[in-house]
Amino acid sequence: MFGSGEELEQLKEKVSFCKKCPLGENRLNAVFGYGSPDADLMFVGEGPGYDEDHIGKPFVGKAGQLLTKIIEAMGRTREGVYIANIVKCHPMIDPSNPEKRSNDRPPALKEMEMCRPYLDMQLKIIKPKIIVTLGASSTKGLLNNIETISRIRGSVREYKGIKLMPTFHPAALLRNQDLKKIVWEDMKKVMHYLDTCEI
Ligand code: URA
């Protein structure tokens, strides 16, 4: 029997060769995920950007540094939670130019659909108690909702029997400081759920 760490490593290896969709053709690195295989809390972003594509880890750029601060304010570490994206490869406006900055775009629905089995497998292995979706793309990718992120954030949803809390993407907080307070309200609900199993 494999432990969850070994199972994740096997899946990571598989994802590193994935060419199921065109994103796999031009990315520099597949960005599988980062953190504890036994995490009770999992963050899901939209997809790797320039920095993540170059380094091979999720949320390592400016938005990632802010996410790290949020995680630490929750009394956690990046190593103790799990951080992943709804798509594992860098969605680019100009796919022929991974070396260009400001070439990021949100993933298309079809790309999210093609990649979602990998996230589903990560969830099956890690079994978090709660998922936090960061921004509109991953929220839509998992819930297939038609509400805007402003309306849906802070409400408790479910994905495959796991509690899910949508909130704003940290990149949105970099553009609008007022959103920080709102995200913190959402994270307080998440912490309460993790402490008490009540929400
Ligand atoms: N934005 C995301 O949604 N994911 C990352 O990994 C980095 C930035």
Boltz pocket constraint, residues with backbone or C-beta under 6 A from the ligand:
constraints:
  - pocket:
      binder: B
      contacts: [[A, 45], [A, 46], [A, 47], [A, 48], [A, 49], [A, 52], [A, 57], [A, 58], [A, 59], [A, 60], [A, 61], [A, 63], [A, 64], [A, 84], [A, 85], [A, 134]]
      max_distance: 6.0
